[in-house]
Amino acid sequence: MLIKRGGDIKGSEITDRALYLNRRAFMAGAAALALVGVCNAFTQAWLVGKLVPQVGERRVLLAGLVFGAAGFATMGLAGIPSVFLVGVPLLALWGMAGPATQALMTRQVDPREQGRLQGAVSSLASLAGIFGPAIFTQIFALFISDHAPVHLPGAPFLLSSALLVAALVLAWNVTRSLSRRYAKAAPADAGIVPATMPVGEVPPPATVDAKP
């Protein structure tokens, strides 16, 4: 607890310095939460909408996963609070991957099957929310215990970084195959989808030469 409850504070502990340190710790925690909120709002409300039309969902998805892996690795290896806070904006940029993933998935499913897709995604998110906390708390407890192979309190963050790296490799391969499939289905000279265009980009309009 950053601030002790009134019944837990002894008379000898009630000093100006103790109150100052408690207040300072509380304000530092509040500032960190505010930083998280500001970074997430910036990413979700403005950045995603600006980047997707320019570079496409595939690149936004891959970039988001890279930032997420870097953010978790930074937090896992941080030795001081200021370095830990560096991971906050990186994790906020990870938020770009969610909307891009959703857009790419919806394109692969028939409109009549969109409900099933959203249900499957929600089910996977619920399972992750159930098992994730249990797994990561056990990992944290292991790496701070006396039986740990190495004392590493940031082990859960490093595991999260490794999982995002695996997701990055998977997303790279899947979206690349989709790009190739679209390129074969729509020749570049037809003006529909150029062969070099990443998945998610808006194709240029077809041009028709005017007959003399």
C-alpha positions in Angstrom: 0.0 0.0 0.0 1.3 3.4 -0.8 -0.6 5.1 2.0 -1.2 3.3 5.3 -4.6 3.1 6.9 -5.1 5.3 9.9 -5.2 2.3 12.4 -2.0 0.9 11.0 0.1 4.1 11.6 2.0 4.2 14.9 2.4 7.5 16.7 6.2 7.5 16.1 5.6 7.2 12.4 3.5 10.3 12.0 6.2 12.7 11.0 6.4 15.3 8.3 8.9 13.2 6.4 6.7 10.1 6.5 3.7 12.1 5.3 5.7 13.6 2.6 7.1 10.3 1.3 3.6 8.8 1.4 2.1 11.7 -0.6 5.0 11.6 -3.0 4.5 7.9 -3.7 0.8 8.4 -4.2 1.4 11.3 -6.6 3.9 9.2 -8.6 1.4 6.4 -8.9 -1.3 8.8 -10.1 1.1 10.4 -12.6 1.9 6.9 -14.0 -1.8 6.1 -14.4 -2.4 9.4 -16.1 0.5 8.7 -18.5 -1.1 5.4 -19.4 -4.5 7.0 -20.1 -3.1 9.8 -22.2 -0.9 7.4 -24.3 -3.8 5.0 -24.9 -6.2 7.8 -25.8 -3.7 9.2 -28.3 -3.2 5.9 -29.9 -6.8 4.7 -30.1 -8.5 8.0 -30.9 -6.1 9.6 -33.3 -3.0 7.6 -34.4 -4.7 4.5 -35.7 -7.1 6.4 -37.9 -4.2 8.4 -39.4 -1.9 5.5 -40.1 -4.2 2.9 -41.5 -5.3 4.8 -44.6 -1.6 5.7 -45.3 0.3 2.4 -44.7 -2.5 -0.2 -44.5 -3.7 -2.6 -41.8 -0.9 -5.1 -42.3 1.9 -2.7 -41.5 0.0 -1.1 -38.6 -0.6 -4.6 -37.2 3.1 -5.6 -37.4 4.3 -2.3 -36.1 1.9 -2.6 -33.1 3.2 -6.0 -32.2 6.8 -4.8 -32.5 6.1 -1.9 -30.1 4.2 -4.2 -27.7 7.1 -6.7 -27.5 9.6 -3.8 -27.0 7.4 -2.3 -24.3 7.1 -5.5 -22.3 10.8 -6.2 -22.6 11.6 -2.7 -21.4 9.4 -3.2 -18.4 10.7 -6.6 -17.7 14.3 -5.5 -17.7 13.8 -2.1 -16.0 15.8 -1.6 -12.9 14.4 1.8 -11.9 11.0 3.3 -12.2 11.9 5.8 -14.8 13.0 3.1 -17.2 9.8 1.2 -16.4 7.8 4.2 -17.5 9.5 4.2 -20.9 7.6 1.1 -21.6 4.2 2.8 -21.1 4.1 4.7 -24.5 5.5 1.6 -26.2 2.7 -0.5 -24.8 0.2 2.2 -25.9 1.4 1.8 -29.4 0.7 -1.9 -29.2 -2.9 -0.8 -29.2 -2.6 -0.2 -32.9 -2.6 -3.9 -33.5 -6.1 -4.6 -32.2 -8.1 -2.5 -34.7 -5.9 -3.6 -37.6 -6.3 -7.3 -36.7 -10.1 -6.9 -36.4 -10.2 -5.3 -39.9 -8.1 -8.0 -41.5 -10.2 -10.8 -39.9 -13.5 -9.4 -40.9 -12.4 -9.3 -44.6 -11.8 -13.1 -44.5 -15.3 -14.0 -43.4 -18.6 -13.9 -45.2 -20.9 -11.1 -44.0 -23.3 -13.8 -42.7 -20.5 -15.3 -40.6 -19.4 -12.1 -38.9 -21.3 -12.9 -35.7 -19.5 -16.2 -35.4 -16.2 -14.5 -35.9 -16.9 -11.9 -33.2 -18.1 -14.6 -30.9 -15.0 -16.6 -31.4 -12.7 -13.6 -30.8 -14.6 -12.7 -27.6 -14.4 -16.3 -26.4 -10.6 -16.3 -26.9 -10.3 -13.0 -25.1 -12.3 -14.4 -22.2 -10.2 -17.5 -21.9 -7.0 -15.3 -21.9 -8.6 -13.2 -19.1 -9.3 -16.3 -17.1 -6.0 -18.2 -17.4 -3.6 -15.3 -18.0 -3.6 -13.9 -14.5 -3.2 -17.3 -12.9 -0.2 -18.2 -15.2 1.6 -14.9 -14.8 1.2 -14.6 -11.1 2.7 -18.1 -10.7 5.6 -17.1 -12.9 6.1 -14.0 -10.8 6.0 -16.0 -7.6 8.5 -18.5 -9.0 11.1 -15.9 -10.1 11.1 -14.0 -6.8 11.2 -17.2 -4.6 14.3 -18.8 -3.1 14.0 -21.6 -5.6 14.1 -19.4 -8.7 16.9 -20.2 -11.2 17.5 -16.5 -11.4 16.0 -13.6 -9.4 13.9 -11.9 -12.1 10.8 -10.0 -11.0 10.2 -8.9 -14.5 9.8 -12.5 -15.8 6.0 -12.1 -16.6 6.7 -9.1 -18.7 9.5 -10.9 -20.6 7.1 -13.8 -21.2 4.6 -11.4 -22.6 7.2 -10.0 -24.9 8.1 -13.4 -26.1 4.5 -14.2 -26.8 4.1 -11.0 -28.9 7.2 -11.9 -30.8 5.6 -15.3 -31.7 2.4 -13.4 -32.6 4.5 -11.1 -34.8 6.0 -14.1 -36.7 2.5 -15.6 -37.2 1.0 -12.3 -38.3 3.8 -11.7 -40.8 3.4 -15.1 -42.4 -0.4 -15.1 -42.5 -0.8 -11.6 -43.9 1.9 -12.1 -46.4 0.1 -15.2 -47.8 -3.1 -13.1 -47.9 -1.2 -10.4 -49.9 0.0 -13.0 -52.4 -3.5 -14.4 -52.8 -5.0 -11.1 -53.5 -2.3 -10.2 -55.9 -3.0 -13.4 -57.9 -6.8 -12.9 -57.8 -6.5 -9.3 -59.1 -3.8 -8.6 -61.6 -2.0 -5.3 -61.1 -2.6 -4.1 -64.6 -6.4 -4.4 -64.1 -6.2 -1.4 -61.7 -7.9 -3.4 -58.9 -5.2 -4.4 -56.4 -1.5 -3.9 -57.3 0.7 -6.9 -56.7 2.9 -4.9 -54.3 0.1 -3.4 -52.3 0.0 -4.7 -48.6 -3.2 -6.0 -47.3 -5.4 -3.2 -46.0 -4.4 -0.5 -48.4 -7.0 1.2 -50.5 -6.3 0.4 -54.2 -6.0 3.3 -56.7 -8.9 3.8 -59.1 -8.7 2.1 -62.4 -7.9 4.3 -65.4 -9.5 3.8 -68.8 -7.8 5.2 -71.8 -10.2 7.4 -73.8 -10.7 6.3 -77.4 -10.0 8.9 -80.1 
